[in-house]
C-alpha cells in the first residue's frame, strides 16, 4: 500500500506540477511586464551610447510601451466589470426565481384554503361532495352577464359578433323600381337637400357610370372640391355609411386594410374595413369603402392584392387568405382561413395631386376609373329627397341592362379604331382589351343615365388614354398635338370632344411654360457669365 501511495503521489505530481507552473508562469509574466526597475536599468546602461536621434526613438518606444500597458490594464478592467455585471444578473435571476417559487407556494396555500371554505359551505347546505360542482356552476351562470361573449378561444372577435348578429338574418328585398336616369336625379337632389352638397347632373352621371365599369373609382383633383364628400354622400343616400379608411404614409402592405394575426396573443387584429367586408357578405345591400388620400402611400403596395383579385373573371375567385390555419371557432363565412371578397362592395379612392403625394402608376389607373373634380358645384334649389335602401343585385341588373341596350355604335367603334391607329402612329401609345371593355361599360351606363355617347367616349379617352401622354417627352409630342386636335375635329366634329381638346391644349401650355423657364435659366446664366467676365477685365485694368 505504501508503494502505491508513493506511485500515486509521483504520478499526480507531474500533472499538478504542470498546472502550478502555468499559474506561476502567468504570474511571473505579469510581474515581468510591469517591472519598471528593469526598464530603468536598461535605459541607464545604454544612455551614454545613444545620440539625439536615437533618444527620440527611445522616447517613442517608451510612449508606445506606456500605451500598451494602459490598454492591458483597461482590458482587465472591462473584463472584471463585465464579469461582475454578469454575476449580478445571475444573482437577480436566482432571487426572482426564488420569489416566484414563494408566490407559487402562497397561491397553492390560498387554493387549499378556498377548497376548505367551499367544503364547509357544501356541508352547511347538506349536499354531497359530488353535487358541489353542479351547484357552483349554476351560481356562476346566474352571476354572469348574459350578453357577455367568452372570447378566450375566439381569434376573430368582431367577425364572431357579426355571425351572432346575423344568425337569423334574411336578405332584404327593397322592391326598387327606379331607372338609372332617375337614380342620378334622386342622388343629386338628396345630396343638395339633406347634406347641402351640390353637384352637376353630369358629375353624378360620371360617378354612377364609373361604378358600373369597375369596383375601384378614383376621385382626383385639387383639395377642397368635395371628393370625399361625394363618396360620403353616396353612403348616406344608400343608408349604408361609407367606411372611411384614412391612408397613412406608413402603409406598406395589405395588413393596413385587413389586419393581421398577432402570434403572441393568437388573436387577429381586425380592421373596420375587414369587418364591413364580412358584414357585406351576409346582405344584398350596396357597401362603400373610401380610401381617403389613397396616394399619400404607394397604392400598388397596400392595395396590390385587391387589384389582382378584382381582375379575376368570376367572383368565386375573389378570395383572400387571412390565416394559414383553421380553428373550430373561426367565423362561419371564413372557409379554410380564406374570405370571399363581397361583390356588393365598391372602393372609392380620393387623390390630391400635389408634391406631398406619390404618383399613381399605370397599374392602378388601368384598373380604376378616374373622375376629375376640380370645380365646386353651383348652388341650386333641390327637390327634397330622402335616402333609400338599394339592393346591389338590382343596381347591377340596371348596369347589365344598360350594356345590352346601349352598346357602342358601329360608327363610334370605327372612329375609336381610327383614333387608336393615329395615336399609335404619332405617339407610340396603345390601349389594351381591359380599357376597351371598361369603355364599353362606362359609355353604355352614361347613355342610360341620360348622357350622350360621344361625351362619354370623350371623357373616358381623356382620362384613361390621353393621360398616358404625360409620360412622354412633351417637347417631342408638342408638334403633334395640333395635328391630333385637327384629327379629332374632323372625325368627331368641332363641337365635340372638348375634354380631349382641353387636355391636349393644357399639355401644350405646360410644355411652353417649361420651355420658357429653361430659356430664362439659360439667359440668366449667360448674363451672370458676362458680368463676371466684365469684372475680371476691370480688375486687370486696375492692376496694370
N, C-alpha and C positions, 0 to 999 in steps of 0.2 A: 504493500500500500504506500509506503514511503517513496518507493521508486516511482510509482505512478504520479504521486504528488509533485515530485521534482520534475518529472516529464511534463506534466500539465503546466507547471509554473514557467518552465523554459519555453514550452511550445506557445503559450498565450502571450508571454512577454515579448515575443517577436512582433505580434500584431499590435498590442497596446503601446510598445516602444515606438512603432511607426506612427501611431496616432499622436503620441506625445511629441515626436519630432516635427509633425506637421504643425501643431499649435505653437511649438517652440520656434519653428522657422518663421511662421507668420508674425509672432511677437517680435522676434529679432529683426525681421524685415521692417516692421513699422518703426522700431527703435532706430534702425539704420537710416530710414527715410528722414526722420526728424532729428538726426544727430547734428546739431548746429556746431558743436565743437569741432567735429571732423571737417565740416565745410570751412570753418575759420582757420584750422591748421593748414589745410591745403593752400588757401589764399596766402597765408603767412610764408609758406615755403617758396611760392612762385612770385611773390610781389616784387622782388628785386630784378627779376629776369624779364618782366613784361614792359613793353613800350606803350606809348599813348594809345595807339590804335588797338592794341591787344587789351588794354584796360577798358576801352569802350565795349569790346566784345564780352569781357568778363562781367561788366555791369549788366549787359543784355542777358547773359546767361543766368545771373543771379535773379533778375526780374522774372524771367521765364520760369525759373525754379520756384520762386515765391508764388507765382500764379498757379502752377501745378499743385503745390502744397495746399493752396487755398481751395482749389477745385476738389481735391481729395477730401478735405475737411467738410466742404459743402455736401459732397456726395454722401458721406457718412451721416451728416445731419438730416438730410432728407430721407435717407433710408430708415433711420431711427424714428423720425416723425411719422413716416408712413406706417411703420410697424405699430407704433403706439395708437395711431388712429384706427388701424385695422383691429387692434386688440380691443379698443374701446367699443367699436361696433359690435364685436362678438359678445362682449360683456352685456351691452344693451339688449342684444337679441336674446341672450340667455335669460336676462331679467324679465323681458317681455313674455317669453315662453313660460317662465315661472308664474307670472301674473295671470296669463291665460289659463294655465293649469289650475291655479287657485280659483279663478272665476268659474271654470267648469265644475269644480268641486262644489262651489256655492250654489250653482244652478241645479246640480244634482240633489243637493240638500233641500232646496226650495221645491223641487218636483216631488220629493218624498213627503215633504210637509203638506203640499197640496193634495197628494193622494190620501194622506191620513185624514185631512179635513173632509174630503169628498166621501171617504169611507164612513166617517162619523155622520155626515149628512144622510147617506143612504140608510144607515142603521136607524136613524131617527125617523125616517119615513117608513120604516118597516118593509123595505124592499130587499129582494135577494140580490146578491152581488152581481149576478148575470144581467139584471134589469137596469143596472146603473147607466150603461152607455145609451140605451134607448131613451131614458128619461132626460139625460143631459142633451142628447141630440134634439129632442123636442123643444127643450127650453131655449137652446141656441137658435133654432129656427124661428121661434117666436120673437126673439130679441133682434134678429137680423132685419135689415131694411129690405122689403120685398122687391124694390126696384133696383137694388144693387146687383151688379154682374160680377161674378167671380172670374177675373181675367188672368188668374195665375198661370193657366195653361193656354192662353189665347195670345197670339202674337200680332193679330190684326184687329185691334180693339175697335177702331172706327168702322171698319167693314163689317165686323161682327154685329155692331149696333145697328147697321143698316139692314142686315139679314133679319134681325129681330123685328125692326120697324116695318119691313116689307114682307113679313112672313105670309100674311094672308092677302097681300095686295093683288088686285086685278087691274090689268091695263085699262086706263080710262079712254073711252072713245068720246070725243068732244063734238062730233057731228058738224065739223067745219064745212062751210059751203061757199067760201069766198073764192074769187079768182085772183091771179097774181096782180093784175092791174088794180083790183080793189084793195089787195094787201098793201100795195105801195101807198095808196092814199090813207088807208087806216093807220099804218105805222107813222106816216108823216104827220097826220093830224094829232095822233096820240102824243108824239114827242113834243109837239108845239103846245098842245092844250094842257098836258099834265106836267111836263118837265121843263117847259119854256126853252126847248132846244129846236132850232129852226133849220131845216134842210130843204134843198130844192127837190122837186119831183125827180129830176134826172139823177141826183145823187142817190136817192133811195132805190131807183131802178138799177143803178150800177151795183149797189150793195146787195140787193136780192139776187141779181144775176150772178154776182161773184159767188154767192152761197151755192148756187146750182152747179157752178163749174168746178169747184174744188172745196175741200174741207178746211183749207188754210187761206184766209183772206188777210191781206196786209193793207192797213190804212196808214198812208205816209203823207208827210208834209211838214210845214213849219209848226212850231209849238203854239198851242192855244186855239187851234181851229176846230176842235171838237172831235178828235179821232177816238179817244177813249170814251167820250160821251155818247158817240153813235153806238158803240158796242154795248155800253151800259143801258142806253135807252131800249135797244133791241131785247135785252134780257128782261127789262121791266115790262115791255109790251107783251112778251110771250109768257109772263108770270113765272119765269124761271130765272132768278137773278144770275147775272154773269159772274163767273168765278174770276176775280182779278188776281193774276199772278204777276207781281211786280218783279221783273227780271233785274238781277244784280250783276255787277261786273265779275263777281267770283263764280258765276255759273260756268261749269266746265263739262258736265255730263248729265245724263238723264235723271240722276238721283235728285236733282233740284225740282224736277216735275213730279216724280212718282214716290220718292222717299227711298229708304234703304233699310236693310236688316242689320240691327245692332248685334254684333256677335257676342258682346258681353252680356247684355240683358236678354238676348234671344227674342227681342220684340222688334216689329217692323215699324219704323218711323214713317207714318203715312202723312202725305200732304193733302191739302184741301182739293187739289186737282184730282188726285187718285180717288179720293172719297166721292167726288161728284161723278167721275167716270164710272165707278162701281154702281152708284145710285142710278145713273142713266141707263144701265143695263137692265134694270127692272121695269122701266117705263117706256112709253112711246112719245114722250114729250121732247121738245127741242131744247137742247142744252148748249151753252156757250162758255168757252174758256178764253179769257183775254190775256194775252202775253204783252203786258204793258212795257213800252220801251224795249222791245224784244232785241234790238241790235245794240244795246248797251253792253252785251256779251256776244260772243260769236254764236249765231243761231245754229250753224252746222255742227256745233259741239253738243249743246244740250238737247237739241230737237232732231238730231240726225236719225235716230232710230224711228221716231214717229214719221219723219219724211219718207223713209223706206217702207214702213208698214202701210201708210195711207196710199202708197202706189200699187199695192197688191191688187190684182184684178177682182178678187172676190172677198167679201167681208169676213168670210170664215177664216181667212188667212190673216186677219188683223189681230194678231196675238202678240202679247209681250210677256216675257218671263220676269216674274218678280222675285221668286225664291227658288233655289235649286232643289229643295227637299219638300216633302209633303207631310203635314200634320193632320191628324184626325179633326182637330178643332179649327182648321183653316176655313175661311169664308166659303159659302155654298157655291158661289159663281167662280171661284178660283179653282180651275181644273189642272191638277198636276203642277201647281205653283205658277200657272200661267193665267193671264187675264185677257178676256176678249175685249178689244177696244170697241166701244159702242159706236154704232153708225149714226146715232141721233145727236152726236156732239160735234159742233164746229169750233174751230180755233181761229181767233182774230188777233193778229199782232199789230201793234202800233209802232211806228218808226218816226223818229225825229232825225232829219238829215242835217247833222252838224258835225263839228270836229271832235265832239266828245264821244262819238259812237263808231262802231265798226261798219264797214261797207258790207251790204248783204250780197252774198255770192250768187252766181247764176244757178247753182244747185237749188237754192231756196226759191229764187224768183220764178224759175221754170215750173215749180210745183205749186206755187201760190198764185193768187190773183191780186195784184196791187191796185189800189184805188187812191188817187191823189185828193187830198182835202187841204187846199191852200187858201180857201176863201170862207168867210163866215156867211151863213145863210141869212137871207133878208127876212126881217120880221113880217109875218102875215097874220091875218085873223083866221084861226083854225076852227074846224068843227070839233066840238067837244067829243072825244072818243075815248072809250075805256080800253083797258088791256084785255087780252083774250088768251085762252089756252089753245095751243095748236098741236095737233098730232104730227109727229115727224113723218110718219108714213103718208099722211095727206099732203104735206108740203112737198115731199119728194115725188109724190104722184103728180102734183102740178108741174114740177120740173120736167118729169118724164113726158108728160102730155105736151108741154111747150116744145120739147125737142122733136116730137113727132109732127107737130103742127107747123113748125117754122124751121125746117132745115134750110141751109144756105141755098139760095137760088143758084141755078146753073150760071147765070150771068155773073153773079158776085164771085162764085168759085173760080171762074175763068180769070176774072180781074185779079183776084188774090194770087193765082198761079203766075200770072204775068208779072205782078209786083215782086213775087218771090224770085223769079228769074232775073229781074232787073237788079234787085238787092244783091243777089249772088254775084252777078257780073261786075257791078260797080263798087260794092262794099265788102265782098267776100264774106258775107254773113248769110246763114241759112237757119231755118227753124224746123224742128222735128215733128214727129207724129203726136207727141204729147201736147204740144202747143196747138196743133190743128184741132185735136179733139176738144181741148178746153175752149177754143174759139167757137166751135160749133155749138157747144152747150151754152156758153155765155151769150152769144148772139141770139139764139132761139129764145132764151128766157127774157132777154132785154126787149125783144119784139113782143112777147106775150105780156110784158109789163106795160106796154103802150108806147114803146120807143120805135125808132126806125132802124132797119137792118144796117144801113150804111153808117149810121152814127155809132152803132155797137162795134162794127168792124174797125172803124176809125179809132175808137178809144182803145180797143184791145191791141191793135197793131202798135199804137203809140206807146203803150205801157209795157208790152211784152216783147216786141221785136225791135223797134227803134231804140229802145233803152240800151240795147247791146252796142249802139254806135259810140257810147261813152267810153268803151274800152279801146276804141280805135284812136289813132293819132288825128286830132281834129284838123290840124294843118293839112294832113293828107287827104281828108274827105271834104274839105271846105269847098273846093271847086266842083265837087259832085253834087252838093246839096241843091243848088239852083236847078240843075237838070232833073233831080229827083222830084222836086216840087212841081216842075212842069209836067213830068210824067203823071203825078197824082191828079193834077188839074185835067189833063187830057183823058185819063181813064175813069176817074170818079166824079168829075165835074168841079168847076172852080168854087162852087158854093158848098161843097162837101169836103170831108177830111180836114177839118180845121184843127183838130187835135194834133194830127201828124205834122201839119204845116207849121203850127206854132212851136212844136217841139224842135223841128229842124231849124227854124229861124233862131230859136234860143241857143242851139248848138253853135250857129254861126257867130252870134254875139259873144259867146264865151270864148270862141277862138280869136275873134278880133281883139277882145279885151286882153287876152293873154299875149297876143302879138304886140299890142301897144305897150304892155308892161315890159316885154322883153326889149323892144326898141328903145323905150325910155331908159331902161337899165344900161343899154349899150351907150346911149347918148350921155348919160351921167358919167359913166366910166371914162368915156373919151374926154369929157370936159375936165374931169379930175386930172387925167393924164396931162392935158395941155397946161393946166395951172401949175402942176408940179414941174413940168419942163420949163415954163416961164420963170419960175422961182429959181431954178438951177442956173439959168442964163444970167439972171440978175446977180446972184451970188458970185458967179465967175467974174462978171464985170467989176464988181466992188473989189474983188481980190486983186485984179490987175490994176 
